[in-house]
Amino acid sequence: MSGKWGSAIPLGNGRFLTNSHVVNDPKDTTGITVCIDEEVLPADLLFVSRGSIDVAVVTCSAVEVPQTPVSLEPVRVGEPVAVLGFVSGNGVSVTKGEVTGVLETCVVVSAGVRPGASGGLLVSLTSGKMVGMATSCLWDDTLSVLVPTVGMCLPTDLLAPFFLTPFPSPATLQATYNIIDHAIDHTWQLSTTTEPTDALLRLHQQVEALRHSIPTP
């Protein structure tokens, strides 16, 4: 995608979910493209989050790929998973591992997210469904290097709005992720207390509503 490469997850109707850092590069003037079956096609940026959640959606009307089967059930530590992505732009690669940590906004896995896999699928090897989106490897501040064996992924409950029918408008998506960012900010600010914020409670309620609104394939 674009002058650099990354991965993307089909949402159906010509839409693809990816990381904002894959497509939102002010230095890139070549435009966005998607590669399907070795054919490079022009695409448009439909949505890019302006907050801390690293998400974006591109559209390509020339291609029709079915929506990716998704699970909104929380993953568990020890669950076998795989990261699927276009590493180095050389076709799809599969890196297997397991869930090693589950945070509010991140699933940590032992399957590394190598360059080009950002925006790719995190798949449960138990259910065969998407349980997250690959984002990056862990950054070691002490050594100033990426740790290739520790992958960081967004959980599907944070990505649930992209799987709704009808598909939300860009304005609705931005408003939704503004709420999520607000909840996350308040969670960090109040980390010394066990009382959840009203914003975080609303977010959890919305996620539960979304979880029940998505049909099981």
N, C-alpha and C positions, 0 to 999 in steps of 0.2 A: 504494500500500500504506500503510495506516494514515492518521493525520492529515496526514502529508506523503506525497509520492509517490516512487516509485523504480521500478526495473525488476526483472525476475526471469526465470530460465531454467527452462523445463519439464524436470522429471526423470522424468515419467511417474507414473502412479498417484496423481494429485492432489498431487504434491510439486513445489515450486518452490525453486530456489537463488537466493539474493540476497546482498547485503552485510549484515553485522550492523548497520552504522550506519543502514541503511534502516529496520529494524524494532525495533531495541533502543534505544528512546528513553524514558527513565523519565518524561519530562514528558508523554508522549502517553498519554492515558487513553481514547482512542476505539476501541481495538482494531485488529486487522489485517484488512484486506480485500484481495481481488484483483479486478482488473477484466478480464473476458474478454468480448470482443465487446460492449463497452459495458455489460455487466452486472456490477454490483458485488456480490461474494459474500463472506460471512464466512470467515475463515481462522484457523488456529491456528499458533502458533510451535512447531515440532518440535525445532529445534536452533539454538543460537547459540553461536559460539565464544567462549570466555572468554580467549583468548590474542590474539596479534598478527595472526593471519590473519583478515581481515574477511569472514567467511562466516556464513550462516544458512540455515535451511530452514523454509519454511512449508508447511502442508498445507491443501487445500481439497477435501473429499470430494465436493462438488457438481460438480466439473469434471474432465474427463479429457482431457489434452493429451499427445500422445506425447513420449517422451524426445528431447531435442535431440541430433542427431548430433554426436559429439565426436571430436576427434583428440588423442591424447596425444603425438604426435611434436613435438619441439621446433621452435618457429618460428625463422626466420632473419631477420637484419637485412636490410631491403629488401623483405621479403615484403609484398604488398598486402593490406590488411585493412580491415574496416569495423566500427564500433561501432553496435550497434542498441539503442535504448532509448527510454523515454517521456520525452522532454525536455519539461520544464514541464507534464507531465501532458496534453499535447495530441496524443496518438497517437504511433505509432512513427516515430522519425527515424533516418536512416542517415547516418553521418559517415564518409567514406572517408579513408584515409591509408596509411601503411606502418609496419612495425616499425622503430624507430630504436635500440632497445637491448633486450638480453635479460639480465636478472639472475636470481639464484637464486630470488627470490620475486616478481619483477615483470617484466612485458613493457611496455616503453615504446613508445608509438605516436604518430604525428603526427595521428591522428584524436582530436580533443578529446572528453573525457567531460564533457558539460554537465550542469547540475543536472537530476535526474530519470533520467539514464542510468546511475547507479550500480546495479550488479547486472545490467546488460544484457550482451548477447552481444558478444564479440569474435570476429569471423568471418574466416577466411581466404578471400580472394577467389580463391585458387587452387584450394583443395579444396572450398570451400563449407561446411566444418565449423567448429564451435566450437573456438577455440584459446585462449580465455581469458575472463575475466569482467571487465567494466569496473568500476573502483572510484572513481577520482577524476581530476581534473586535477592537474598539478604545482603545488605551492605554493611561491612565491618568498618566502623568508624576508626577503630584503633589502627588497623592495617591499611585502611583506605582501599579496600578491594572488595569485589563481589564474592560471596560464598556460593559456589555453583551447586552445592548439594542441598541448599535450603531455599525452597521456592515460596514466594508470597502470592497468594491468590485472593480475589474478592469472592466472598460467599454468595450463593444464589439468592439468599433473602434480601441482599442489597441490590440485586439485579432484577428482582421480580417485576417492577413496572414495565420492563422491556418485553415481557412475555404476555402482556394483557391483550385481549381482543375486545373492542377495537384498539389499535395502537395509539398510545397517548400522543398528544401534540408536543412539539418541542417546549412550548411554554409550560405545559403541565409537568413534563419531565424535569425542567429546571426548578419549578416550584417544589416538586417532590424531593429533589436532591438538596435544595436549600434547607428543607426541614431536617433531612438526614444529617447534613453538615452541622446544623444548629444543635441537634441532639448529641452528636459526637463531641462538639466543642464543650457543651455543658457537662458531658460525662467526664471529660478530662479535668475540667475545672473543679468538679466536685468529687474527685477521686478519693478524698479522705473520708467520705461518708458512704454508707450503704443504701441511702435513700435514692431511688431513681428519679430523674427529672420528669416533669410533665411531658416535655418534648420527646424523651426517650420512650415513655409509655405510649404516646401517640404513635410513634414509629413502630413499636412492636405490635400494636393493634392493627395498623395498616398492613404490616407484613403478614399477619395472621389472616386478614381479610383477603389479601392477594393470594396467599397460599391456597385458600379454599375456592378461589374463583378460577384458578387455572385447571382445566380438565386434565385428567390422567390419561395418557395415550393408551 
